Amino acid sequence: MATPKVCVLRAPGTNCDVETAHAFDMCGASSERTHVFRLLEDPAMLAEYQVLCIPGGFSYGDDIGAGVIFSRQLSGQLGDALGEFLQADKLLLGICNGFQVLLKAGILPGGDATWPPAAVTQPRATLTWNDNGKYTAVWVRLRTGSSSSVFLRGIDEIDMPVAHAEGKLVARDEAELQRWQSDGLVAMTYCSQSAVNGDEGSAVLPFPENPNGSAGNVAGLSDATGRVLGLMPHPERFIHATQHPQWTRRNLTGEGDGLKVFRNAVEYFA
C-alpha cells in the first residue's frame, strides 16, 4: 500500500497536532507537523503532501473569533497553493478548530467548486457560540449523513468526544441548510442513543445529545467530491478503545472507532 504524506498544519494556539499526527501514523501514513509560518515562507511545499489536516486547538487564541485569523492565511497568502491542492486528487480534513478554519476560509461547504471565495460575499454558514454560552466537553453519538466522504466510508454511527465553545453551526438561511441535505454535504449529525431506526425528526436535539445547538443537528460537512471534511468532534481522541468513558461497561478492546477516519484517508491512496 502507498504511504501517503500528511501535513498536519499547526498555528500558534494549536494543541491537537501531536495526537492527530500519531493517529495518521498508526494507520500507515507519514505525517509531518508543519507550522503555518513555514508554509507561508514556501507555499509550494503543500504540493509535496497527499493529505492536509488542520487539527483542533485555539489558533491565535481565537482572539477575534474561532479560526478567523488562520482562515485568512489560507484564503490569502496560501490561496493559490491551496487551490491547486483542492483541484488535485488529494484529501483535506479539518477537526474542531480546523473545521472552523475551513468554514471561515470559504473552503466548506463548497470545496473546489467555490474556491477561491469571492472578495465580497455573504457567508453561507458560520460556527458560533454554543447555546449554553460555555466551553463544552462531552461525548456524543454521531450518525453519518448521505455524503460520499472518503473519511467516513464504512461508518454508520460512531461515538466521539467534542470540546469546543464555538461549535454551533448556523446556515445563512433555511434554504441553505436544505441545500446541504439535498446535495449530500451533511457528513455527520448528532443523534440520540435511544433513536428508533435512526428516525429523530428534524427538531434540534437537546443538550447534551446536540452539545451546541447546531441547526439540523449538523456536526460535520463534506464537499461534493467527498475529499474535504470538516467536523467538530475529535476522532483523534478515540484511537484506543480504552479512551471511551464506558469501555469497561461495553467490554471495548483494541482500536477506538475514531481511528477509522484516519485509516480511510490512508487507504484512499492504496
C-alpha positions in Angstrom: 0.0 0.0 0.0 1.2 3.5 -0.8 2.4 5.6 2.1 0.6 9.0 1.8 2.4 12.0 3.2 0.3 14.1 5.6 0.8 17.7 6.5 -0.7 18.4 10.0 -0.7 22.2 9.7 -0.4 24.0 13.1 -0.6 27.6 14.1 0.1 29.5 17.3 -2.5 28.0 19.8 -3.0 24.7 18.0 -2.9 21.9 20.7 -4.1 18.7 19.0 -1.4 18.3 16.3 0.7 15.6 18.1 -2.2 13.2 18.7 -3.6 13.9 15.2 -0.3 13.1 13.5 0.1 10.0 15.7 -3.4 8.8 14.5 -2.4 9.1 10.9 0.9 7.3 11.5 -0.8 4.5 13.3 -2.7 3.9 10.0 0.4 3.8 7.9 0.8 7.4 6.8 3.9 9.5 7.1 2.9 12.7 8.9 4.7 15.9 9.5 3.7 18.6 11.9 4.3 21.8 9.9 3.9 25.3 11.3 1.9 27.6 9.1 4.8 30.2 9.1 6.9 27.6 7.4 4.3 27.1 4.7 3.9 30.9 4.3 7.6 31.1 3.6 7.3 28.4 0.8 3.6 27.7 -0.2 4.9 25.3 -2.9 5.7 22.9 -0.1 2.0 22.0 0.0 2.3 20.1 -3.3 4.5 17.5 -1.5 1.6 16.2 0.5 -1.4 14.0 -0.3 -3.3 14.9 2.8 -3.7 18.2 4.6 -5.1 18.2 8.1 -5.9 21.3 10.2 -6.2 19.9 13.8 -8.0 21.2 16.9 -7.0 23.8 19.4 -7.3 27.6 19.6 -5.4 29.0 16.7 -4.2 32.6 17.5 -6.2 32.3 20.8 -9.5 32.6 18.9 -9.0 36.3 19.7 -11.3 37.7 17.1 -13.3 34.5 16.6 -12.5 30.9 16.4 -10.3 30.1 13.4 -10.7 33.6 11.8 -7.0 34.6 11.6 -5.9 31.1 10.4 -8.6 31.1 7.8 -7.4 34.4 6.4 -3.9 33.0 5.9 -5.4 30.1 3.9 -7.6 32.3 1.7 -4.9 35.0 1.4 -1.2 34.2 1.1 -1.8 30.4 0.7 -4.8 30.8 -1.6 -3.2 29.8 -4.9 -1.3 26.8 -3.4 -4.5 25.6 -1.6 -6.5 26.0 -4.8 -4.0 23.7 -6.6 -4.3 21.2 -3.7 -8.1 21.2 -3.8 -8.1 20.5 -7.6 -5.8 17.5 -7.2 -6.9 14.1 -6.1 -5.9 14.8 -2.5 -7.7 15.0 0.9 -8.3 17.8 3.3 -9.5 17.3 6.9 -10.4 20.0 9.5 -11.1 18.9 13.1 -12.8 21.2 15.6 -10.8 24.4 15.2 -9.8 23.1 11.8 -13.4 22.9 10.8 -13.9 26.5 12.0 -10.9 27.4 9.8 -12.2 25.6 6.7 -15.7 27.1 7.1 -14.5 30.7 7.6 -12.0 30.4 4.8 -14.8 29.5 2.4 -13.4 26.1 1.7 -16.6 24.4 3.0 -19.3 23.7 2.2 -18.4 24.1 -1.5 -14.8 22.8 -1.7 -13.1 23.2 -5.0 -16.4 24.2 -6.7 -16.5 27.5 -4.8 -12.7 28.2 -4.4 -11.4 30.8 -4.2 -14.2 32.6 -2.5 -15.5 35.9 -3.9 -13.9 39.0 -2.5 -17.2 40.3 -1.1 -19.9 37.7 -0.3 -22.3 36.8 2.4 -21.0 33.7 4.2 -23.0 30.5 3.6 -22.6 29.5 7.2 -20.6 30.1 10.3 -19.7 28.4 13.6 -20.7 30.4 16.6 -21.0 30.2 20.4 -22.7 27.1 21.8 -26.2 27.7 23.0 -25.1 27.3 26.6 -22.5 30.0 26.1 -19.8 27.8 27.6 -16.8 25.7 26.6 -18.3 22.2 26.5 -16.5 18.9 26.6 -18.8 15.8 26.4 -19.0 12.5 24.4 -21.7 12.4 21.7 -23.3 9.9 19.4 -23.0 10.7 15.7 -24.6 9.4 12.5 -23.1 9.8 9.1 -25.2 11.5 6.5 -25.7 10.9 2.8 -22.3 12.3 1.9 -19.8 10.4 -0.1 -17.0 11.4 2.3 -13.8 9.4 1.8 -13.1 9.7 5.5 -16.4 8.2 6.6 -16.6 5.1 4.5 -18.0 2.1 6.4 -19.1 4.2 9.3 -22.8 4.5 10.1 -22.8 5.6 13.7 -19.9 6.4 15.9 -19.1 7.9 19.4 -16.6 10.7 19.7 -15.8 13.5 22.2 -16.4 17.2 21.5 -14.5 20.0 23.2 -15.4 23.5 22.0 -17.0 26.8 22.8 -17.9 27.9 19.2 -19.4 24.8 17.7 -22.9 25.8 16.8 -23.3 25.6 13.0 -25.6 28.2 11.6 -26.6 28.3 8.0 -27.3 31.5 6.1 -30.9 30.6 5.8 -33.2 27.5 5.9 -32.8 27.1 2.1 -29.0 26.8 2.6 -29.5 24.0 5.2 -31.9 22.2 2.9 -29.4 22.5 0.0 -26.7 20.8 2.1 -29.0 18.0 2.8 -30.2 17.5 -0.7 -26.7 17.8 -2.2 -25.3 15.3 0.3 -23.0 17.7 2.1 -24.1 16.9 5.6 -21.4 14.4 6.6 -22.3 13.9 10.3 -25.2 14.7 12.6 -25.6 14.5 16.3 -28.1 11.7 17.2 -29.8 10.2 20.2 -28.7 7.0 21.8 -32.3 6.0 22.0 -33.4 6.8 18.4 -35.6 4.1 16.8 -34.3 3.1 13.3 -32.4 6.3 13.1 -35.6 8.4 12.9 -35.5 11.5 15.1 -37.3 14.0 13.0 -35.9 17.5 12.1 -36.0 19.1 15.6 -32.8 20.2 17.2 -31.9 17.7 19.8 -31.5 18.9 23.4 -28.2 19.1 25.3 -26.1 17.0 25.6 -27.1 15.0 22.6 -26.6 18.1 20.5 -24.0 19.8 22.6 -24.1 23.2 20.9 -27.5 23.7 19.2 -26.3 23.3 15.6 -29.1 23.7 13.0 -30.2 20.4 11.7 -28.0 18.7 14.4 -25.2 19.0 11.9 -21.8 18.0 13.3 -19.8 18.0 10.1 -19.8 19.0 6.5 -18.3 17.5 3.4 -17.8 18.9 -0.1 -19.5 17.2 -3.1 -16.3 15.2 -4.1 -16.1 13.6 -0.6 -12.4 14.6 -0.4 -12.9 17.5 2.0 -14.3 17.0 5.5 -14.8 19.3 8.5 -16.2 18.1 11.8 -16.4 19.4 15.3 -15.9 16.1 17.1 -12.4 14.7 17.7 -11.7 11.3 16.1 -8.0 11.5 17.3 -9.2 11.3 20.9 -10.8 7.8 20.3 -8.0 5.8 18.7 -7.8 3.3 21.6 -10.9 1.6 22.9 -9.9 2.4 26.5 -10.4 6.1 25.8 -14.2 5.7 25.7 -15.7 6.6 29.1 -17.8 3.3 29.0 -15.1 1.0 27.7 -15.4 -1.4 30.7 -19.2 -1.4 30.6 -19.2 -2.1 26.9 -16.2 -4.5 27.0 -14.4 -2.5 24.4 -10.9 -3.6 23.4 -8.3 -2.8 20.8 -8.7 0.2 18.5 -11.1 3.0 19.1 -13.6 3.8 16.4 -12.2 7.2 15.7 -9.2 5.6 14.1 -11.4 4.5 11.2 -11.5 8.1 10.0 -7.7 8.2 9.6 -7.5 4.7 8.1 -10.0 5.6 5.5 -7.8 8.5 4.4 -4.7 6.4 4.2 -6.4 3.6 2.3 -7.7 6.1 -0.3 -4.2 6.1 -1.7 -3.8 2.3 -1.7 
